[in-house]
Amino acid sequence: MDGAGPADSGMRAVRGLCRKRLEPLLEAHAVHLAIVNGTGRFVMGGREEDLRRLEPELSAQGGSVTVLPVHVASHTPLLASAARAFGELLAHSGLRAPGTPVLAGIDGSPVSTRERALTMLTRQVAELILAGLGATALCAAGTALLSRLGRPPPSSREEPLAPTSHS
């Protein structure tokens, strides 16, 4: 993947801005939203020059920007050619249908067939990841308990894994 996108690309985490306010700024700088991690928590990708020009504007709007140690603009249109090549490789691979359905990162929908896995894995290379939709889909399906793996949330402002209902 590293060789598939522009050589001068990267990613940044952005906190503290709403999506409605963030998207026009990204568009004005040819930078793309790559991952939505929750309310006010995003990852953007683009060419380094464009990202560096955008950072002061995001800060001036109240956003907090963190440079990520990634040198490819994953989950953005800059990787469209990589997605096509990856899809062709997957199509000729021994990839099988998952034994247990998994959820697609781009829309939280279940993936239970080989064909759907090929489609969704290919799309995820160059399309926006909506990280919270998986947990939301699990809750809608009746899941009573979710557990987060990995480090604990960095702050108390962290969004819950999924919306809760107190009815």
Buried (B, 14 or more C-beta within 10 A) or exposed (E): EEEBBBEEBBBBBBBBBEEEBBBEBBEEBBBBBBBBBBEBBBBBBBBBEBBBBBBEEBEEEEBEBEEBEBBBBBBBBBBBEBBBBBBEEBEEEEEEEBEEEBBBBBBBBBBEEBEBBBBBBBBBBBBBBBBBBBBBBBBEEEEEEEEEEEEEEEEEEEBEBBEEEEE
